[in-house]
Amino acid sequence: MDSVVTFEFPRRVVPGYLHTVLGDHYDPRDKWRAEIPPGHRFLIYFHALASTGQATYEPKKEKEAFQKAKKASEDSDWRFFEQLLKRGKARLNRPWAPLKSKKSQALSTAAEMGHAADKVLDALDKRQECLSEPHAWVRTAKLTAPLLTGSGNPHPVENGFAFLTPYGIPYLAGSGIKGVLRRAAEELALWQEDSASWNFFLVWVLFGFDPTSALFQQDPAIQVENPFAQAYEKKFAAALDPKQKALLDAWISALDLDSSIGAPEFLRSLQESKKARERVHWQGLLCFHDAFPQPGAELGVDILNPHHWSYYQGEESPHDADKLSQLSFFLVLKPGARFTFRASLLRRRGLEKLQDHIEDWQALLDKAFERACHWLGFGAKTAVGYGAMVPPTRSADAGITAEDEEKEEGTIQGTSTESSLGQAAESSVGRMEKWQDVNLYWDPGREEVSCTFEGKRASSKDKSLLSEALLGKVKNKKKRPPKAHVEVEHIGGKEYRILKITES
């Protein structure tokens, strides 16, 4: 009886002029991967179909050839079978068939960032830095778990991925970042005891008012399992201290509602009346920008293998003899990628009084960002640990030292903190640099002077670094920022500490 090797080769559908350059069958040695951004390989040039066929061998005479063909089939080596087809040693069953068993190989063609994408990421980072406002909130964070974003986007392998069109690079949408940080801010406002930090008035003013929020659930059946609404009730009685009431009054004035409505009546109407909530149209003062991974990030292929499928379909009870359901492969951004997050405060006429009541909005965002990174995550599948991040420095009350963070990152990457990579990262901290002719900016909320240089940021709260004349120039927002030469010390990521300032 003859031995048969069946094969399935992922195949892309492209016009003839591209076929001559890129080819159409999957090739693990494809030289064009680094030249094409991953988003284009995942979408436009994806191997969504397949060529299927078989090769037949005599078991006794062609045992070695049979083993080679079997190995080539496992590796999806189209060149090997292409030669067999030309010699008549194999035949095609279907030249164009739906892709079934080789989805992981097809996805692997997109699981490489490539130097073309790194160039785009670097250019976008510089563009965002150039367009960033002087007092913008800029923070970096490192992925400690795979990131899946845009999983609901349509794609032949069922699970999509978010790439920025037309650049073809992975990113986190600013709207999604705003949603995650809003949730973190709400949790801090409702469950922390620090009255000087977040409250739900600040959440509404900065992030926008959501009339469908769980804060306002009134159904008794839901109320029992709604910790948000319960916490809202507890906070309501203590909400109207003079400081918070001043902020609320300024917000009510900015909403252009009936000025005769007092703060307590307004709050109670929001809680009790759906119509009252629907009359409030407020998008918030914060603008969040899309976040991009820094050059050097890597994509990978992850796997989902559901157990007890029949149980989840409501057919039978789970048991150890259950068969595993069909594997599902999807694209992820690997742990270790670093993102730069940016947000700015929208400046609008007529809102000066409201903005005056928001003191250190950047410090508030830092607290929400810390909680979002450690407890919520970004992207999809956050409930099972995807999308977790670590900011460059953690708050002291978290009880986690820099040494703990290095150990955690080393464990995630599968390496010891004694590895050469860890030593290189550690050695860069404390490095001294001199930046020439940089613009100086003053943040009145943080009482801090800052500057940027080649994608890096340095800051200091030490006013003695500035002469009296230079301090006056920095604080004068009506004139262009003064230029200076600065000496800085690296403290981690893209963050530096200013040690010396000399006016240019």
C-alpha positions as CSV (number, residue, x, y, z in Angstrom):
1,M,0.0,0.0,0.0
2,D,1.4,3.4,-1.0
3,S,2.2,6.1,1.6
4,V,0.5,9.4,1.0
5,V,1.7,12.8,2.2
6,T,-1.0,15.5,2.1
7,F,0.0,19.1,2.0
8,E,-1.6,22.5,2.6
9,F,0.2,25.7,1.7
10,P,-1.0,29.1,2.8
11,R,-1.5,31.3,-0.3
12,R,-2.2,35.0,-0.8
13,V,-4.4,36.6,-3.4
14,V,-2.5,39.4,-5.1
15,P,-2.4,41.0,-8.5
16,G,0.0,39.7,-11.1
17,Y,2.5,42.6,-10.8
18,L,2.8,41.8,-7.0
19,H,2.9,38.1,-7.6
20,T,6.1,38.5,-9.5
21,V,7.7,40.3,-6.6
22,L,6.2,38.8,-3.5
23,G,5.1,35.4,-4.7
24,D,1.8,34.0,-3.5
25,H,2.6,30.9,-1.5
26,Y,3.9,30.9,2.1
27,D,7.6,30.9,2.3
28,P,9.4,30.8,5.7
29,R,12.4,32.4,4.0
30,D,10.4,35.3,2.6
31,K,13.0,38.2,2.2
32,W,10.3,40.8,2.0
33,R,9.0,40.6,5.5
34,A,11.3,43.2,7.0
35,E,10.5,45.6,4.1
36,I,6.7,45.5,4.6
37,P,5.0,46.7,7.8
38,P,3.2,43.9,9.7
39,G,-0.2,45.4,9.3
40,H,0.0,45.1,5.5
41,R,1.2,41.5,5.8
42,F,-1.7,40.8,8.2
43,L,-4.4,42.5,6.0
44,I,-3.5,43.3,2.4
45,Y,-1.0,40.5,1.7
46,F,-2.2,37.9,4.1
47,H,-2.2,34.2,3.1
48,A,-5.9,33.8,3.6
49,L,-6.3,30.8,1.2
50,A,-4.3,27.6,0.5
51,S,-3.2,25.1,-2.1
52,T,-3.9,21.5,-1.1
53,G,-2.7,18.3,-2.7
54,Q,-0.8,15.1,-2.1
55,A,2.3,13.1,-3.0
56,T,2.4,9.3,-3.1
57,Y,5.4,7.1,-2.3
58,E,6.2,3.4,-2.3
59,P,6.9,2.6,1.4
60,K,9.9,0.2,0.7
61,K,11.6,2.0,-2.2
62,E,11.0,5.6,-1.3
63,K,11.1,5.6,2.5
64,E,13.7,8.4,2.7
65,A,11.9,10.6,0.1
66,F,8.6,10.0,2.0
67,Q,10.2,11.3,5.2
68,K,11.5,14.4,3.4
69,A,8.1,15.1,2.0
70,K,6.5,14.7,5.4
71,K,8.9,17.1,6.9
72,A,8.4,19.6,4.1
73,S,4.6,19.4,4.6
74,E,5.0,20.1,8.3
75,D,7.2,23.1,7.6
76,S,4.9,24.3,4.7
77,D,7.9,24.3,2.4
78,W,6.3,25.2,-0.9
79,R,9.5,25.1,-2.9
80,F,10.0,21.4,-2.2
81,F,6.5,20.5,-3.4
82,E,6.7,22.9,-6.3
83,Q,9.6,20.8,-7.7
84,L,7.6,17.6,-7.1
85,L,4.7,19.1,-9.0
86,K,6.9,20.0,-11.9
87,R,8.3,16.4,-12.1
88,G,4.8,14.9,-11.8
89,K,5.6,13.4,-8.3
90,A,2.7,15.2,-6.7
91,R,-0.7,16.6,-7.7
92,L,-2.8,19.5,-6.6
93,N,-6.3,18.7,-5.4
94,R,-7.4,22.4,-5.0
95,P,-5.2,25.3,-6.1
96,W,-7.4,27.7,-4.1
97,A,-9.0,26.4,-0.9
98,P,-10.0,27.9,2.4
99,L,-7.1,27.9,4.9
100,K,-7.7,25.3,7.6
101,S,-4.7,23.7,9.4
102,K,-1.9,26.1,8.6
103,K,-3.2,29.3,10.2
104,S,-0.3,29.5,12.5
105,Q,2.2,29.5,9.6
106,A,0.1,32.2,7.8
107,L,0.1,34.4,10.9
108,S,3.8,33.9,11.4
109,T,4.4,36.0,8.2
110,A,2.9,39.0,10.1
111,A,4.6,38.2,13.4
112,E,7.7,40.2,12.6
113,M,7.9,43.9,13.0
114,G,10.7,44.6,10.5
115,H,13.0,47.6,10.1
116,A,10.4,49.4,7.9
117,A,7.9,49.4,10.8
118,D,10.6,50.5,13.2
119,K,11.3,53.5,11.1
120,V,7.6,54.5,11.0
121,L,7.3,54.0,14.8
122,D,10.4,56.2,15.3
123,A,9.0,58.9,13.0
124,L,5.6,58.9,14.6
125,D,7.1,59.2,18.1
126,K,9.1,62.3,16.9
127,R,6.0,63.7,15.3
128,Q,3.9,63.3,18.4
129,E,6.7,64.9,20.5
130,C,6.9,67.8,18.1
131,L,3.2,68.4,18.2
132,S,2.9,67.8,22.0
133,E,1.9,70.8,24.1
134,P,4.4,72.2,26.6
135,H,2.5,70.9,29.6
136,A,1.3,67.6,28.1
137,W,1.2,64.4,30.2
138,V,3.7,62.0,28.8
139,R,4.5,58.6,30.4
140,T,6.0,55.3,29.3
141,A,5.1,51.8,30.3
142,K,6.4,48.3,29.5
143,L,4.3,45.3,28.6
144,T,4.6,42.4,31.1
145,A,2.0,40.2,29.3
146,P,0.9,39.8,25.7
147,L,-1.2,42.6,24.3
148,L,-4.2,41.8,22.1
149,T,-6.1,44.8,20.6
150,G,-8.7,45.0,17.9
151,S,-9.6,41.3,18.3
152,G,-13.1,42.0,17.0
153,N,-11.9,43.3,13.7
154,P,-12.9,40.9,10.8
155,H,-10.1,38.6,9.6
156,P,-9.8,35.2,7.9
157,V,-8.3,33.7,11.2
158,E,-11.3,35.0,13.1
159,N,-9.3,37.1,15.6
160,G,-8.3,40.5,14.2
161,F,-5.6,42.9,15.4
162,A,-5.5,46.7,15.4
163,F,-3.1,48.3,13.0
164,L,-3.0,52.0,12.1
165,T,-4.0,52.6,8.5
166,P,-2.2,53.4,6.2
167,Y,1.1,52.8,8.1
168,G,0.4,49.2,9.1
169,I,1.8,49.4,12.7
170,P,0.3,48.2,15.9
171,Y,-1.2,50.9,18.3
172,L,-3.5,51.5,21.2
173,A,-6.3,53.9,20.2
174,G,-6.6,57.1,22.3
175,S,-10.3,56.4,22.9
176,G,-9.5,53.0,24.4
177,I,-6.8,54.5,26.6
178,K,-9.2,57.1,27.8
179,G,-11.7,54.4,28.7
180,V,-9.3,52.3,30.7
181,L,-8.0,55.3,32.6
182,R,-11.5,56.5,33.3
183,R,-12.4,53.2,34.8
184,A,-9.2,53.4,37.0
185,A,-10.1,56.9,38.1
186,E,-13.7,55.9,38.9
187,E,-12.4,53.1,41.1
188,L,-10.0,55.4,42.9
189,A,-12.7,58.0,43.4
190,L,-15.1,55.5,44.9
191,W,-12.9,53.3,47.0
192,Q,-9.9,55.2,48.2
193,E,-9.9,57.3,51.4
194,D,-7.6,60.0,50.2
195,S,-9.8,63.1,49.9
196,A,-7.1,65.0,48.1
197,S,-7.1,62.6,45.1
198,W,-9.8,61.6,42.7
199,N,-13.5,62.3,43.2
200,F,-16.3,61.6,40.8
201,F,-16.6,65.3,40.0
202,L,-13.1,65.3,38.7
203,V,-13.8,62.1,36.7
204,W,-16.8,63.8,35.0
205,V,-14.9,67.1,34.3
206,L,-11.8,65.4,33.0
207,F,-13.1,62.3,31.2
208,G,-16.6,63.3,30.3
209,F,-20.1,62.5,31.7
210,D,-21.5,59.1,31.0
211,P,-25.3,58.9,31.6
212,T,-25.2,55.1,31.3
213,S,-22.6,54.7,34.0
214,A,-23.0,51.9,36.6
215,L,-23.0,54.7,39.2
216,F,-26.6,55.4,38.4
217,Q,-28.1,51.9,38.3
218,Q,-31.4,52.0,40.2
219,D,-32.7,48.5,39.6
220,P,-32.8,46.8,43.1
221,A,-31.9,43.4,41.4
222,I,-28.8,45.0,40.0
223,Q,-28.0,47.2,43.0
224,V,-27.1,44.2,45.1
225,E,-24.3,43.3,42.8
226,N,-23.4,46.8,41.8
227,P,-20.5,48.0,44.0
228,F,-20.2,51.2,41.9
229,A,-23.7,52.4,42.8
230,Q,-23.3,51.3,46.5
231,A,-20.0,53.2,46.7
232,Y,-21.6,56.3,45.1
233,E,-24.3,56.3,47.8
234,K,-21.6,56.2,50.5
235,K,-19.6,59.0,48.9
236,F,-22.6,61.2,48.2
237,A,-23.1,62.4,51.8
238,A,-19.4,63.5,52.1
239,A,-19.1,64.8,48.5
240,L,-20.0,68.4,49.0
241,D,-17.1,69.8,51.0
242,P,-16.2,73.4,50.0
243,K,-13.4,72.4,47.7
244,Q,-15.5,69.8,45.7
245,K,-18.6,72.1,45.8
246,A,-16.5,74.9,44.1
247,L,-15.5,72.5,41.3
248,L,-19.1,71.3,40.9
249,D,-20.5,74.8,40.7
250,A,-17.9,75.7,38.1
251,W,-18.8,72.6,36.1
252,I,-22.5,73.3,36.3
253,S,-21.8,76.8,35.0
254,A,-19.8,75.5,32.1
255,L,-22.7,73.1,31.2
256,D,-24.9,76.1,30.6
257,L,-27.7,74.7,32.7
258,D,-30.2,76.4,34.9
259,S,-28.0,78.5,37.2
260,S,-30.6,78.4,40.0
261,I,-30.0,74.7,40.4
262,G,-27.8,74.1,43.5
263,A,-25.1,71.5,43.6
264,P,-27.0,69.0,45.9
265,E,-30.1,69.2,43.9
266,F,-28.1,68.7,40.7
267,L,-26.4,65.6,42.0
268,R,-29.6,64.1,43.3
269,S,-31.3,64.7,40.0
270,L,-28.5,62.9,38.1
271,Q,-29.0,59.9,40.4
272,E,-32.7,59.8,40.2
273,S,-33.7,61.1,36.7
274,K,-32.6,59.6,33.4
275,K,-33.8,62.7,31.6
276,A,-31.6,64.9,33.8
277,R,-28.6,62.7,32.9
278,E,-29.4,62.8,29.2
279,R,-29.4,66.7,29.3
280,V,-25.8,66.7,30.3
281,H,-23.5,66.8,27.2
282,W,-19.9,66.9,28.2
283,Q,-16.9,65.2,26.6
284,G,-14.3,66.1,29.2
285,L,-11.3,68.3,29.2
286,L,-8.7,65.6,28.5
287,C,-7.6,64.6,25.1
288,F,-5.7,61.2,24.8
289,H,-3.5,60.5,21.8
290,D,-2.9,57.1,20.2
291,A,-0.1,55.2,21.8
292,F,2.5,53.4,19.8
293,P,5.1,50.8,20.8
294,Q,8.7,52.0,20.7
295,P,11.0,50.6,18.0
296,G,12.2,47.1,18.9
297,A,8.8,45.8,19.8
298,E,8.0,42.3,18.6
299,L,4.8,40.5,17.5
300,G,4.0,36.9,18.1
301,V,1.4,34.2,17.5
302,D,-0.6,33.1,20.6
303,I,-2.9,30.1,20.9
304,L,-6.4,29.6,22.4
305,N,-7.3,26.0,23.1
306,P,-10.7,25.9,24.9
307,H,-11.4,22.9,27.2
308,H,-14.9,21.4,27.9
309,W,-16.4,23.0,24.8
310,S,-19.6,20.9,25.1
311,Y,-20.1,22.1,28.7
312,Y,-19.9,25.8,27.7
313,Q,-22.4,25.1,24.9
314,G,-24.8,23.7,27.5
315,E,-24.8,20.2,26.1
316,E,-23.2,18.1,28.9
317,S,-21.3,18.2,32.1
318,P,-17.5,18.6,31.9
319,H,-15.3,15.5,32.4
320,D,-11.7,14.5,31.9
321,A,-12.4,12.6,28.7
322,D,-13.6,15.7,26.9
323,K,-11.9,16.3,23.6
324,L,-10.2,19.6,23.1
325,S,-11.9,22.0,20.7
326,Q,-10.2,23.2,17.5
327,L,-7.1,25.4,18.2
328,S,-7.5,29.1,17.6
329,F,-4.4,31.2,16.7
330,F,-4.2,35.0,17.0
331,L,-1.6,37.8,16.8
332,V,-0.3,39.5,19.9
333,L,2.3,42.1,20.8
334,K,4.9,40.3,22.9
335,P,5.8,41.3,26.5
336,G,8.7,43.7,26.7
337,A,7.3,46.3,24.3
338,R,7.4,49.8,25.6
339,F,4.6,52.3,24.9
340,T,4.6,56.1,25.1
341,F,1.3,57.5,26.4
342,R,0.3,61.1,25.9
343,A,-2.6,63.3,27.0
344,S,-3.3,67.0,27.1
345,L,-5.8,69.4,28.7
346,L,-8.1,71.0,26.1
347,R,-7.9,74.8,26.3
348,R,-11.3,76.4,25.5
349,R,-12.6,79.9,25.9
350,G,-15.0,80.3,28.7
351,L,-13.7,77.4,30.7
352,E,-10.9,79.2,32.5
353,K,-12.8,79.3,35.8
354,L,-13.4,75.5,35.6
355,Q,-9.8,74.8,34.8
356,D,-8.6,76.9,37.7
357,H,-10.3,74.4,40.0
358,I,-8.3,71.5,38.6
359,E,-5.0,71.8,40.3
360,D,-2.5,69.0,39.5
361,W,-4.3,67.0,36.8
362,Q,-1.1,65.3,35.7
363,A,-0.6,63.9,39.2
364,L,-4.1,62.6,39.2
365,L,-3.5,60.9,35.9
366,D,-0.4,59.3,37.3
367,K,-2.4,57.6,40.0
368,A,-5.0,56.4,37.5
369,F,-2.3,55.2,35.1
370,E,-0.6,53.3,37.9
371,R,-3.8,51.5,38.8
372,A,-4.7,50.8,35.1
373,C,-1.3,49.3,34.4
374,H,-1.3,47.0,37.5
375,W,-5.0,46.1,37.9
376,L,-6.9,46.7,34.7
377,G,-4.7,46.2,31.6
378,F,-5.1,47.5,28.0
379,G,-6.7,45.8,25.0
380,A,-8.7,42.6,25.0
381,K,-8.7,39.5,27.3
382,T,-7.6,41.6,30.3
383,A,-9.6,39.4,32.6
384,V,-7.1,36.6,32.1
385,G,-4.0,38.8,32.3
386,Y,-3.4,40.2,28.8
387,G,-2.4,43.8,28.4
388,A,-0.7,44.2,31.9
389,M,2.0,46.9,32.0
390,V,4.6,48.3,34.4
391,P,5.2,52.0,34.5
392,P,8.9,53.1,34.6
393,T,8.6,53.9,38.3
394,R,6.1,52.7,40.8
395,S,4.6,54.6,43.7
396,A,6.2,54.1,47.0
397,D,3.0,52.9,48.7
398,A,2.8,49.9,46.3
399,G,5.5,48.3,48.3
400,I,7.5,47.4,45.2
401,T,11.1,48.4,44.7
402,A,13.0,48.9,41.5
403,E,14.8,45.7,42.2
404,D,11.5,43.8,42.4
405,E,10.5,45.3,39.1
406,E,13.7,44.2,37.4
407,K,13.2,40.7,38.8
408,E,9.6,40.6,37.5
409,E,10.6,41.8,34.1
410,G,13.4,39.2,34.0
411,T,11.0,36.4,34.9
412,I,8.5,37.4,32.2
413,Q,11.2,37.5,29.6
414,G,12.4,34.0,30.7
415,T,15.8,35.4,31.8
416,S,17.5,36.2,35.0
417,T,18.1,39.8,36.2
418,E,21.8,38.8,35.9
419,S,21.5,38.4,32.1
420,S,23.4,40.7,29.8
421,L,20.2,42.5,28.8
422,G,19.3,43.2,32.4
423,Q,22.9,44.4,33.1
424,A,22.8,46.7,30.1
425,A,19.5,48.2,31.2
426,E,20.7,48.7,34.7
427,S,24.0,50.3,33.6
428,S,22.1,53.0,31.6
429,V,20.4,54.3,34.8
430,G,22.4,57.1,36.3
431,R,24.1,57.9,33.0
432,M,24.9,61.6,32.6
433,E,24.1,63.5,29.4
434,K,24.3,67.1,28.1
435,W,21.5,68.4,25.9
436,Q,22.1,71.6,23.9
437,D,19.6,74.3,23.0
438,V,16.5,72.7,24.4
439,N,13.2,74.5,25.1
440,L,12.3,74.9,28.8
441,Y,8.7,74.6,29.9
442,W,7.0,75.3,33.3
443,D,4.2,73.3,34.7
444,P,2.4,75.4,37.3
445,G,0.4,72.5,38.6
446,R,3.4,70.3,39.3
447,E,5.7,73.3,40.1
448,E,8.2,71.7,37.7
449,V,10.5,72.7,34.8
450,S,10.9,70.3,32.0
451,C,12.5,69.8,28.5
452,T,12.6,67.2,25.8
453,F,15.4,66.0,23.5
454,E,15.3,63.2,20.9
455,G,12.3,61.5,22.3
456,K,13.5,61.8,25.9
457,R,12.1,63.9,28.7
458,A,13.8,65.5,31.7
459,S,12.3,67.5,34.6
460,S,13.0,68.9,38.0
461,K,11.1,70.6,40.8
462,D,14.2,72.4,42.0
463,K,13.7,76.1,41.3
464,S,17.2,76.9,42.4
465,L,18.5,75.5,39.1
466,L,17.0,78.6,37.4
467,S,18.1,82.1,37.7
468,E,15.4,84.6,38.7
469,A,15.4,86.1,35.2
470,L,15.2,82.7,33.5
471,L,12.5,81.5,35.9
472,G,10.5,84.6,34.9
473,K,10.9,83.7,31.2
474,V,9.9,80.1,31.7
475,K,6.7,81.1,33.5
476,N,5.8,83.7,30.9
477,K,3.4,81.7,28.6
478,K,2.9,84.7,26.3
479,K,6.4,84.5,24.9
480,R,8.3,81.6,23.3
481,P,9.9,79.1,25.6
482,P,13.5,80.1,26.5
483,K,16.4,77.9,25.3
484,A,19.0,76.4,27.5
485,H,21.8,73.9,27.8
486,V,21.0,71.2,30.4
487,E,22.9,68.4,32.2
488,V,20.6,65.5,33.0
489,E,20.8,62.1,34.7
490,H,19.0,59.0,33.3
491,I,16.4,57.6,35.8
492,G,14.7,55.0,33.7
493,G,13.0,54.5,30.3
494,K,12.9,57.9,28.6
495,E,12.8,59.8,31.8
496,Y,15.7,62.0,33.0
497,R,16.4,64.3,36.0
498,I,17.7,67.8,35.3
499,L,20.8,68.6,37.3
500,K,22.0,71.8,35.8
501,I,20.6,74.5,33.6
502,T,22.5,77.2,31.7
503,E,20.7,79.7,29.6
504,S,21.7,79.7,25.9
